[in-house]
Amino acid sequence: MDITLIFKVAGIGLLISVLNMVLEKTDRKDWTTLTTLAGVIIVLTMVITEINDLFNAVRTMFQLY
């Protein structure tokens, strides 16, 4: 696992928060919800792939197949 994952998640969080602020100023509450949901889904897929890599490393370490 690398520190870049933390920076990617933080960057996505900052981008989504800025988008939410802009969309709230323009009275687009429905799009605000959708962008938040999209950000959560993107971050979850990134984290799930890292967890999958971790489990694969543990399996190979203990030779569990």
C-alpha positions as a Markdown table, in Angstrom:
| # | Residue | x | y | z |
|---|---|---|---|---|
| 1 | Met | 0.0 | 0.0 | 0.0 |
| 2 | Asp | 1.3 | 3.4 | -0.9 |
| 3 | Ile | 0.8 | 6.9 | 0.4 |
| 4 | Thr | -0.5 | 7.9 | -3.0 |
| 5 | Leu | -3.9 | 6.3 | -2.2 |
| 6 | Ile | -4.4 | 8.8 | 0.6 |
| 7 | Phe | -3.5 | 11.7 | -1.7 |
| 8 | Lys | -5.9 | 10.4 | -4.3 |
| 9 | Val | -8.8 | 10.1 | -1.8 |
| 10 | Ala | -8.0 | 13.5 | -0.4 |
| 11 | Gly | -7.9 | 15.0 | -3.9 |
| 12 | Ile | -11.2 | 13.5 | -4.9 |
| 13 | Gly | -12.7 | 14.7 | -1.6 |
| 14 | Leu | -11.5 | 18.3 | -2.3 |
| 15 | Leu | -12.8 | 18.2 | -5.9 |
| 16 | Ile | -16.2 | 16.9 | -4.8 |
| 17 | Ser | -16.5 | 19.5 | -2.1 |
| 18 | Val | -15.7 | 22.3 | -4.5 |
| 19 | Leu | -18.2 | 21.0 | -7.0 |
| 20 | Asn | -20.8 | 20.7 | -4.3 |
| 21 | Met | -20.2 | 24.4 | -3.3 |
| 22 | Val | -20.5 | 25.6 | -6.9 |
| 23 | Leu | -23.6 | 23.5 | -7.5 |
| 24 | Glu | -25.3 | 24.7 | -4.3 |
| 25 | Lys | -24.6 | 28.3 | -5.3 |
| 26 | Thr | -26.4 | 27.7 | -8.6 |
| 27 | Asp | -29.4 | 26.0 | -6.9 |
| 28 | Arg | -28.7 | 22.5 | -8.3 |
| 29 | Lys | -29.3 | 20.4 | -5.2 |
| 30 | Asp | -30.1 | 17.3 | -7.2 |
| 31 | Trp | -26.7 | 17.4 | -9.0 |
| 32 | Thr | -25.0 | 18.0 | -5.7 |
| 33 | Thr | -26.3 | 14.7 | -4.4 |
| 34 | Leu | -25.3 | 12.9 | -7.6 |
| 35 | Thr | -21.7 | 14.3 | -7.5 |
| 36 | Thr | -21.4 | 13.3 | -3.8 |
| 37 | Leu | -22.6 | 9.8 | -4.7 |
| 38 | Ala | -20.2 | 9.5 | -7.6 |
| 39 | Gly | -17.3 | 10.6 | -5.4 |
| 40 | Val | -18.2 | 8.0 | -2.8 |
| 41 | Ile | -18.4 | 5.3 | -5.4 |
| 42 | Ile | -15.1 | 6.2 | -6.9 |
| 43 | Val | -13.3 | 6.2 | -3.6 |
| 44 | Leu | -15.0 | 2.9 | -2.6 |
| 45 | Thr | -13.8 | 1.2 | -5.8 |
| 46 | Met | -10.2 | 2.4 | -5.1 |
| 47 | Val | -10.3 | 1.1 | -1.6 |
| 48 | Ile | -11.9 | -2.2 | -2.5 |
| 49 | Thr | -9.1 | -2.9 | -5.1 |
| 50 | Glu | -6.5 | -2.1 | -2.4 |
| 51 | Ile | -8.2 | -4.5 | 0.0 |
| 52 | Asn | -8.3 | -7.2 | -2.7 |
| 53 | Asp | -4.5 | -6.7 | -3.2 |
| 54 | Leu | -4.0 | -7.1 | 0.5 |
| 55 | Phe | -6.0 | -10.3 | 0.7 |
| 56 | Asn | -4.1 | -11.7 | -2.3 |
| 57 | Ala | -0.8 | -10.9 | -0.6 |
| 58 | Val | -1.9 | -12.6 | 2.6 |
| 59 | Arg | -3.0 | -15.7 | 0.6 |
| 60 | Thr | 0.4 | -15.9 | -1.1 |
| 61 | Met | 2.3 | -15.3 | 2.1 |
| 62 | Phe | 0.6 | -18.2 | 3.9 |
| 63 | Gln | 0.1 | -20.2 | 0.7 |
| 64 | Leu | -3.7 | -20.4 | 1.0 |
| 65 | Tyr | -5.4 | -21.0 | -2.3 |
